[in-house]
Amino acid sequence: MKEKGVLIKMVPLSRLWKLGFSRDLLLMIQTEPGRDIDKIIKQITPITGVKRLYQIFGEYDLLVELCCLGDEGLAESLAAINCVPGLSRISKSPIQHRIKEHYCNLQESEEQSSV
């Protein structure tokens, strides 16, 4: 399947809470009009705790999932995100319960250009 381009890569799935990553938070981020979204994405991506980052349509421009080691780790990640220039609004929502997760990363697929 890998040779046919169906399988991109294999990765282990973990129960991160068993390793102490007890704080999950979703952030909806609005950027200032006219700001370079790619530059903002490059600054947010390497921040510790950023587990997933999506560019979205609508009232907000980015969706970030943070997964941190306790309250201190969460505070550090939020402080780092708050320091990124060009953000106008951040809405925070803790994850109450995970219902369904489907893991795929289409960005790594070379098929993106043909879709």
C-alpha positions in Angstrom: 0.0 0.0 0.0 2.9 2.3 0.6 4.2 1.9 -2.9 0.7 2.8 -4.3 0.7 6.0 -2.2 -2.2 4.9 0.0 -0.2 4.4 3.2 1.9 7.5 4.1 3.6 6.3 7.2 2.9 4.3 10.3 3.0 5.9 13.8 2.3 4.6 17.3 -0.9 5.8 19.0 -0.5 6.5 22.7 -2.6 7.2 25.7 -0.8 10.4 26.5 -2.7 10.8 29.8 -0.8 7.8 31.1 2.4 9.7 30.6 1.2 12.7 32.6 -0.2 14.8 29.7 -3.3 15.6 31.7 -4.3 19.0 30.1 -6.0 19.1 26.7 -7.2 22.4 25.4 -8.6 23.5 22.1 -7.8 27.1 21.0 -9.6 28.9 18.3 -7.4 31.8 17.0 -8.3 34.9 15.0 -5.5 36.6 13.3 -5.3 40.3 12.6 -6.4 41.3 9.0 -3.6 41.4 6.6 -1.2 39.4 8.7 0.9 36.6 7.0 -0.9 33.5 8.2 2.0 31.3 7.1 4.4 33.2 9.3 2.0 32.8 12.3 1.7 29.1 11.6 5.5 28.7 11.5 5.8 30.4 14.9 3.0 28.4 16.6 4.0 25.0 15.2 7.2 24.4 17.3 5.6 25.5 20.6 5.8 22.8 23.2 2.4 21.3 23.7 1.0 22.0 20.2 -0.3 18.6 19.3 -2.4 19.6 16.2 -2.7 22.8 14.2 -5.3 23.4 11.5 -6.0 26.4 9.3 -9.8 26.7 9.1 -12.5 28.8 7.5 -15.0 31.0 9.4 -14.8 33.4 12.3 -11.5 31.9 13.4 -8.4 31.2 11.3 -6.6 28.5 13.3 -7.6 25.6 15.5 -4.9 24.4 17.9 -5.0 21.4 20.1 -2.7 21.6 23.1 -1.7 18.6 25.1 0.4 19.5 28.1 2.0 18.1 31.3 -0.2 19.6 34.0 -1.2 23.2 34.6 2.4 24.6 34.5 3.0 23.1 31.1 -0.4 24.5 29.9 0.4 27.9 31.2 3.8 27.9 29.5 2.3 26.9 26.1 -0.4 29.5 26.4 2.1 32.2 27.2 4.2 31.3 24.2 1.2 31.4 21.9 0.1 34.7 23.4 3.5 36.1 22.4 3.0 35.3 18.7 2.5 38.7 16.9 -0.6 39.1 14.8 -3.1 37.3 16.9 -6.3 39.3 17.6 -8.4 36.8 19.6 -8.0 33.4 21.2 -11.0 31.4 22.5 -10.1 28.5 24.8 -12.1 25.4 25.3 -11.0 22.4 27.4 -11.8 18.9 26.0 -14.4 17.3 28.2 -14.5 13.8 26.5 -13.0 12.4 23.3 -15.8 10.7 21.3 -14.0 9.8 18.1 -10.6 10.5 16.7 -9.5 9.6 13.2 -5.8 9.9 12.5 -4.6 11.0 9.1 -2.2 13.7 7.9 -3.1 14.7 4.4 -0.4 17.4 4.3 2.3 14.8 4.0 0.7 13.2 1.0 2.1 14.0 -2.4 -1.4 13.5 -3.8 -2.5 16.9 -2.5 -1.4 18.5 -5.7 -3.5 16.1 -7.7 -6.7 16.5 -5.7 
